[in-house]
Amino acid sequence: MRTLDTEVDNFIVPSILKACSQISMTHLGKEIHGFVLKNGLFGDVFIRNALMLMYAECGGLASARLLFDTMGERDVVSWSTMIRSYCRNRLFREGLELIKDMHFSNVKPSEVAMVSMVTLFADLENIQLGRAMHAYVIRNSADEKMAVPLTTSLIDMYAKCGNLASARIIFNGFSQKSIVSWTALIAGYIRSNNLQEGERLFVKMIEENTVPNAITMLSLIIACAFVGAVQLGKRLHAYIFRNGPRMSLVLTTALVDMYGKCGDLRSARALFDSMENKDIMTWTAMISAYAQAHCIDHAFDLFVQMRDGKVMPNEVTMVSLLSLCAEVGALDMGKWIHAYIDKLGIEVDVVLKTALVDMYAKCGDIDRAQSLFREAMFRDICLWNAMMTGYGMNGYGAEALKLFAQMERLDIKPNDITFIGALHACGHAGLVAEGKRLFERMVHDFGLNPKVEHYGCMVDLLGRAGLLDEAYEMIESMPMTSNIAVWGALLAACKLHKNLDLGELAGREILALEPQNCGYNVLMSNIYAAANRWNDVAGMRKAMEDTGIEKEPGLSSIEVNGSVHDFTMGDMSHPQIKKISEMLAEMSKKLKDAGYMPNTSVVLQNIDEEEKETALAYHSEKLAMAFGLISTAPGTPIRLVKNLRICDDCHTATKLLSKVYGRTFVVRDRNRFHHFKEGSCSCGDYW
């Protein structure tokens, strides 16, 4: 058109921008933006709305908001577009603020705007705000009878808020129930884990001659994935197979994703392999399934197959792989993915930037995480929280508090997760006074009601510091019922500080809540063992055997040359076990020369001292360290991930080994990171 000098007007430009939105072509969208400015079309509100939508859909939410803020004239579509964009990006607080501004600006919402607003309240899952939104919709509806899309979105909102009774009242008020309203209600029951009623309604819908379409089946399968309802998901899969609708690529991908999220990798892979045509979302769904199951080798093998098949990965694929690297501590693999992202020129939006910061922080490279965080032009609350959590895991309590202060200076409003990260950081750094102050400010300065997770952080903070009575008083003062994590934090503190009486009390509460929980049964057994109450230890172990509870074995993982190697205590199955054993003997000799004395008190078994020393020498982390020493060049940092808390003996030994071998050992245990260097640990022996 431009080559032929045909006029490009305010009707054509929005269509081109919409096309850019649909295929996420930000670069081309920016070129159109430049064309609009040069040709004097920017004054048209229709075009500015289309530009705002394009930026929001392409991940440039900050650019969309900048356009919105600089618009001299805004119509209801402008407000609706921005609210919907915040909703899709799960920035609920910002969306709420915009709804308030819209109300104070006396802008009467359209039906589309109200649907966006109801969707926002549905995602918030706050029933009080949801009811207020319902009243707002009634007041602002043009007709006495609301349109079907709006009433359906209200059904969805009430269902997501767990108020199925209200959702049912609206549904029953329909004289003719559409497939959309049936879908919203059934999906609501499934999401609320009321699977029996959800399935009953599905059968009733069919009996009333309402045939489920592809969108219905897609919605119900996504709901099954949300709650892990694999058996219902299989029955829905069977229905599709027998009755339709046609098994589209989107529907098949959703089924692969559902099986993956439910942990049924065999069914997910069988369905994936049966597909002739796979798009990037299908590949990503299968990779994500392996990532969720921590199957790093399978995930990366599949990624290589995808790449060999000339399928270009997207941001979602990269986020799944980075999350897996973060989970298993595979730093080298994470670095490779980061380099691959740069090589392919994949746009690093705020979601991908957050995944990178999270990966580096959880793999112990806090300096790189910090560098990426500082480089970020736009930071949402998730990115701030990733950095805050990273500081906490690595024991940088003071830095976490500085970050919190920086958020305040920039008027970034913290949310629940921010405070969990900050309190966690205070707990691991022994900053008791600072943690108490933060907990108080959470309520008084920021208007956030503490959840059970925040109380758990405070119990952990007080317990680690030896303030066990105060920790117990906090549990007693909680406005909600204490969960297993809260009592578990107290029990762990009782073991640390050898408070048997309070430990028994916490143990009884835990066993009442979750009798099958292996970890806390073992912890209680260890408390008895530390007090030499071997009859009680035997009683605990007998009870575990009788109820079929198996102790979780200690596992240490180390990544070498892109492969992750796992070790358990006394493991002799590794192909290089001969060299590993030789290195263990060398380590043992050098440790003794450096003045190391085995701390046999951590071996909570009724055996003699010599057997205890032998058991200590073959702890999983020592095996992994020995393998790291024979497999990496001198001076290279050695990074381990352990599924349990590192024991006192291994902690002391690793400090000495870091000095003896001139190596940095980075160990991520169940609670935090330990950076061992030149004979000391970053935790300051407080963990």
N, C-alpha and C positions, 0 to 999 in steps of 0.2 A: 504493500500500500504506500509506504513512504517512498519507495523507488519510483512509483508512478505519480508521485505528488498528490495522492488522494488524501483528503483531510482526515486526520485522526481526531475524533471528537470525544466528548465526555461519556458517550455510551460505549465506545469501543475499548478505551483504556481499562475500565474495570473488568471487562471480560478477559483481557490479556493478563491482568494482575491475578485474577482468579485462577487462570491456568498455571501461573507461577506458583501460587499457593498449593495447588493440588500435587505438584511434583517437586515441591520444596526447592525451587530454583531462585535462591536469594539473590545471586549475582545478577541474573536477568531482571529480577524485580527492582533492584537498585538502579539498573540502567533505565527502566521505565520511569522510575521516580525522577531521575535526572531529566528525562524527556519531558515529563509533566512540568517541572520547574522552568525549563528553558522555553516551553511553548505556552506559558501563561495559563495552564489548566489547573493549577494548584488551588485556586479559589473555589473550585467546585466541591461541595461537601460529599457528593457521591463518589468522586475520585479519591478524596482523602480517606473516606471510610474503607474503600477497596485497598488503599495502600496500607492502612492500619491492619486490616485483616491479613494481607499478604505477609507483613513482617511477623505478626503473631503466629501464623500458621507455619512459617519457616524458622521458628525458634528465636526470632529477634524481638522478644517481648519488650525489652527496654526501648527499642526504636519505635515500637507500636505505641507505647505509653508517651514517649516524647512527642509523637505526632498528635496524640489525643490532647496532651496538655497545651500544645501550641495552636490548637484549632480555635479560631475566632468564633466560629459558629458550629455548634454541635447539634445534630438531630438525635432522635431516640435510637437510631441505628448505630450511631457513634458509641453511645453508652452501652447498648446491648452487645456490640462487638467486643468492647474492652472487657466487660464483665465476663462474657463467654470465654475470652482468651485467658483470663485469670483462672477461671474454673477449670479449663482444660489443662492448665499447667499446675493445678492443685495449689495455687497461691490464694488460699481462702481468705486470709486476713485482708489482703489487698482488695479482693473482690467485695468483701463486706464494706470496706471503707468507701469503695466506689458506689455501692448501692446507697449508702447514707448520703454521699455527695449528690447523687442523682435525685434523691428525695428532697433534699434541701434546695436544689436548683429548680424545684417545681416542674420537673420533666415527667409527664405522664407516661408510664411504661407501655410499650406495645405488647401484644401477646407473645411475640418472639422474645422480647426482653424479659418478660415474666417467666417464660420457660427456662431461659438461661439462669435467672435468679433462683428459681425453684431447684434447678439442677445443682447450683452451688450449695444450697442448704442441704440437699440430699447427700452431697459428698462430705459436708461437715458432720453429718450424723448427729445433729443436736436437735432433739425433739422440741425444746422450748422455742428456739429460733424458727424451727420448722412450722410450728403452729402460728407464730407471729407472721410468717411468710404467707401462710394459707389465708389469714385474715386480710393481709395486704392485697393478695390476688383477688379476693372477693370484692374488696372496696374499689379496685381499679379495673375490674372487668367491665367491658362495654355493655354486655348483655347479662341478663339474670342467669342464663344458662351458659356456663363456661365451655369453651371449645374443647374438643377431644384431646388435642395434644397437651393442653394445659392441665386438664383433669388427670390425664395419664401420668404426667410428670409429677403431680401431687401424690398419686398412688405410689410411684417409684420413690419419692422422697420419704413418705411415711414408712414404707417397707425397709428402706436403708437405715432409717432411724430406729428400727426394731418395733415400731408401733403398727403391727399388722392389723389390729382391730380397726384403726382409723382408715388404713388403706382399704380394708374390706368394706367399710361403710360407703366410701366413695365409689368403689367398684360395684357394689350392689345397687347403687343409685342409678346406674346406667340402664336405660330401657332396652338398648341394644348394645351388647358388649362386643367391642371390636377385637381383632386379633392382637392389637397393640396393648389394650388394657389387660387382656388375659396374660399376655407375655410379662407385663410389668408386675402383676400380682404373683404369678407363679415364680418368677425369678426372685421376687422379694422373699417368698417363703423358703426358697432354697438357700439364699444368702443368709437368712436367719437360722439356718440349719434345721428348719422344720421340714425335713425331706419327705416325710410321709404325706403331709398335707399338700406339699408342692406337687408330688406325683399324683395324688388324688385329683387335684384341680386340673392337671394336665389331661388325665383320662376323661374328666367331666367336660372339658373344653371340646375334646374330640367327639364325645357323645352328643354334644349340642351342635354338631356339624360345623364347628369352627376348625378348619384345617390349619395346623401349624405350618408357617412358611419358613424360609431360610433364616430370616432375622429372628424369629421365635427360637428356633433350634440353636442358633448362634448365641443368643442371650442366655439360654438355659445352660448351655455347655460352659459358657464363661462363668456363670454362677456356681456350677459344680466345681470348676477349677478354683474358685475363690474360697470355698469351704473344704476342699479336698474330698468331695463326694464321688469317689471313683465308681462305686457300684451303680449309682443313679446315672452317672455319666455313661457307663457302658450300656445301660438299658436305653438311654436316649440315642446312643450310637446305633444300637440294634434297630430302633424304630426308624431312624433315617435310612438304614440299609434296606429295610423291608418296604417302607411306605413313602420314602422321599422326605423332604425335597431333594433335588439333585445334589450330589456331593460336590460342591464347588471347592475351589482352591482355598477360599477363606474359611469355609466350614471345616474342611479337612485339617487346615492349619490350627484352627481352634481346638479340634479334638487332640491333635498332637500335643498342643500346649496344655490341655486339661490333663492328659495322661502323665505328662511330665511333672506338672505341679502336684499331682496326687502320688508321685513316686513310682508309678507303673512304667518304668523305662522300657520294658519289653514290648508292651502294647504300643507305646509311643514310637519306638523304633520300627516295629513291624508296619505300622500305618505309614510312617515316613518313607520306608523303603518301597512300599507299594505304589507310591505316587510317581506318576510319569513326569509331570510338570511341577517343578518346585520353584517358588519365588524366594526372595530374600527373607520374607517373614517366616516361611516354612523352615528354612535352614536355621534361622535365628531361634525359632520355637524349640527345635530339637537340640541346638547348642545350649539354650537356656535350661532345658530339662537336665542335661548332663551337668551343667554348672550348679544347679540347685542340689544335685546329688553328690557334688564334690568329685565328680569323675573327670579329673583334669585331662587325662590322656585321651579319653573318648571325645571330649569337647574339642580339643585342639586337633585331633585327627579329622574330625568332621569339618572343622574350620579350613584345614588344608584341602580337603575334598571340595569344599565349596569354592575356594579360591582357584583350584585347578579346573573347576567347571565354569570358570569365567563369571561367577556370580559375585557382584560387587557388594561387600559388606556395608552395612549402614551403622548409624550411631547406636542403635539398639543392640546389634551384634557385639559391638565393641564394649558396650556397658556390661553385657552379660559376661564376656570373657574377663574384663577387668575385675568384676565383682568376684569371679571365681578365683582369680589370682590373689585378691585381697583375702579371701576366706582361707586359702591354703598357704598363704605367705610366699607365693611364687614370684619373687621380685624380678628375677631375670626375665621370666616370661612376660610379666607386666611391662617391663621396659621395652621388650621387643614389640608388644602391641602398641605402645606409645609411639615408637619409631615408625611402625607400620601405618598408624593413623596420619602421622606427619607426611610420610611418603605418598600416601594416596590422596592427600589433601582433603581428608574428611573434615568437615567444619566442626570445630570443637565448641559446641554450644555449652550452656551452663550445666546441663545434665551430664554430658560427657566429661566436662572439666571436674565436676563433683566426683564422678567415678574415678578419675585419675588421682585426685587429691586423696580420696578414700583408700585407693589401692596402695599408694606410696606410704601413707600413714600406717596402714595395717600391716605393711611389709617392713616397717621399722625405719624407712627412709624419710624421717620427719622433715629434714632440710629440703628435700625435693618437693614434698607436699606443700611446705610453706612457700617455696618459690613459685609454684604453680598458682597457689592461692593469691599471692601478691600480684601476679601477672594478670589475673582475671579482671576484665573491664567491667563486667556485670556480675554481681554476686547476689544470688537469692538466699533465702534463709537456709536451704538445704546445703549450700556450699559452706556457709558460716558454720553450720552444725557439724559438717564433715571435718572441718579443721579443728573445731572445739573437741570433738570426740577423739581425733588423732592425738592432740596434745594430752588428753586424759589417759589414753592407752599407753603412751610413751613416758608417762610420769612427769610431764611438764606442767605442773599445776599453776605456777606463777604465770607462764605464758598463756594458759587458758584464761586466767583472770584478766590479763592485759587485753586479750582478744574480746572478752566480754565488755570491758571498758570502752574499747574501740567501737563496738557495736552501739553502745549507748551514745557515744559522741556523734556517730553518723545517723542516729535516730533509727537504727535497725531494731525492730521489735522482736525480742527473743520469744520462742515458743516453748512448748513442753520439752521437746527434744533438746533444745539449747541448754535448759537447766539440768537435764539428766547428764549431758556431757560435762557441764561445768562442775556439778556436784561430784561426779565420778572422778574428775581430775583432782578436786580437793581431797577426796578420800584417799587416792593413791599417793598424794604428796604430803599427807598428814596435816593439811591446812584446815584444822577443825573450826577455828573461830571464823575464818573466811567462808567456810561451807555453811555454818549456821546463819551467818549474815545473808548469804545468797538465798537460803531457804525462806527467811523472813521477807526479803525484798520481793521474792517471787509473788507473794500474796499481796503485800501492802503497796508496792511500787508498780507492779505489772498486772495485777488483777487476775493472776492465774491460780486456780485451785490445784494444790498438789495432788497428784495421782499416786497410786500405790507404788509406782516405779520410783517416784521422788522420795517417798518414805523409805523405800529399800536402799536408796543411795545414802540417806542420812543414817540409817541403822548401820550400814557398812562403814561409813565415815567414823561414827562414834565407836563402833566395835573395834575397828583396826587400832584406834587410839587408846584402847583399853578402857573406854568409858562404857562398860557393859551394862551397868544399872541404868544409865541414862538412855542407852540404846533400847533396853527393855521397856522403859517408861514411854519412849516414843511409840513403840509398837502398841502399847496399851492405850495411848491417846489418839490413835488413828481413827478418823471418822468412817473408814471403810474396813471391811474384813481383811486381815492380813493374809497374804498369799504365801506360797511355798518359798518364793525368792526372798521375801522379807525375813521369814524365820531362818532360811538358809544362811543369810548374811550374819544373823546373830549366832547361829551354830558354828559357822566358820571362825568367827571372832572368839567364841568360847574355846575352840580347839587351840587357836593361836595363843590365847592367854591362860589356857589350862583351868577354865572355870567349869568344873564338872557338874555342879548343881544346876546352873542356868543352862548348860549344854543339854542336860537330860530333859529339862522343861521344853527347850526348843525342839529337841529330837522327837518328843511325844507329839507336839503340835504338827510337825512335818509328817510323821508316820500316820497321823489321823487324816491329814489332807491328801497324802499320796503314798500309800503303803508300798507301792511297787517301785518307788524312786530309788534307783541303785546308788546314786551319788551320796545322798544324805544318810542312807543306811550305812555306807562305808565310812562316812565321816563320823558318825556316832560310834561305830566300832573302833575307829582310830582314837577317839577321845578316851574310851575305856582302856585301850591298849597303852596309851601314854601314861595312864594312872596305874598300870600293872594290874588291872582288873580283868584277868584273862578268862575267868568264868563268864563274865558279862560279854566279852568278845566272842567266846564260843557260842553263847546264847544268841547273839546277833547274827552270827554266820549260819547257825542252824536254822534260825527263822528265815533268813534269805534263801537258804537251800529249799526249805519246805514250801515257800511261796514261789519258787522258780526265778528269783531275782539273781541276775548275774552281774558281777562287778565289772565295771568298764575298765578295760586294760589301759595302762599308760601308753601313749603313742607319741613318738617324736618324728617329725618330718623334716627333711632337708632337700633343697633343690640344688642339683648340680647339673650343669650343661643342659638346662631346659627340662630335666626329668626330676620328678619328686620321688624320693626314697623314704619309705616308712620303716620305723624300728619300734619294737616293743621290748619290754624288759627281758633280758636273757635271750634275745632273738639270735638264732644261729643260722637263719635261712638265707641270708644275703649272699649273692654269688661271690662277694669279696670278703667273706667272713674271716678267712685266714689272715689277710692283711689288716683287717679291722682289729682282730684279737691281738696282733703284734703291736699295733698302735696303742691299744688299751693298756697293754703291759708297759709300754714306754711312758704313757701318760701317768700311770700309777707310780712308776719309779720317780719321775720328775716331780710329781706332787709331793711325795714323801721327802724328797731332797729339799723341797721348798718349805717343809714344816707342816704339811697337811696331816691332819688326824681324822680318820673317818668318823662321821657323826652317826653312830649306830642307833641313836635314840629315834631316828626317823624310820627305822625298820620295825614296823609294828607287828612283829611276829614273835612267838615264844620259842626262839631258837638261840643257839650259842653265839658268842661274839664273832667268831671266825666266819660262820655262815652269814652273819649279818654283813660283814665287810665284803664278802664275795657278792652278795646280793646288790650292795651299793655300787660295786664296780661295773655291774651290767645293767644299770638303769638306762632307760631308753635314750635319754638325752646324751649320756656319755657315749653310747654306741653311735649316735648320729654325729657327735662331735669328732669321734675317731674317724668316721668315714669322711667327714668334711676335711679333716687335716691331711688325709692321704689322697684326696681327690682334687684339691685346689692348690693354687700356687701360694708360696709364702707371702704373708702380708695381706692376703685376700680376706675380707670379712666373712665370717661363717654365720649363716642365719638359720635358726631352727624354729619350728612351730610345735608346741606341746599341747595336748588336749586337756591336761590336768595342771594343777598348780605345781611349779617347780619346788622340789624339796630343799630343806635347809642345807643338806650335805652337798647336793649338786650345785647349789648356789655358791657355796664356799669354794668348792673345787673349781668351778668355772671362772671365778675371780682370779684364782691362782694360775689357771691355764692361760688366761688372757695375757698375763705377765710373762709366764714361762715361754710361750710360743710367739709372743709379740703380735698376737691376733686380736681382732675385735670379734666378740661373739654376741650376736643379737638373738635373744630368745623371747619368743612370744608364748607365754603360757595362758592358761584359761582366763587370768585376770588382767594381765598387762604385759608391757614390754620390759625387758631387762637388757640394757646395753652394757656389756662387760668390756672394759678396756683398761689396760695397764694396772690390773690388780684391784679394780674397784667396779661397782655397779651403779648405774644411773638411778636405781631405786633407793640408794642410800641405806640398803638393808631394811627397807620398810615396804613390805608387800604382803 
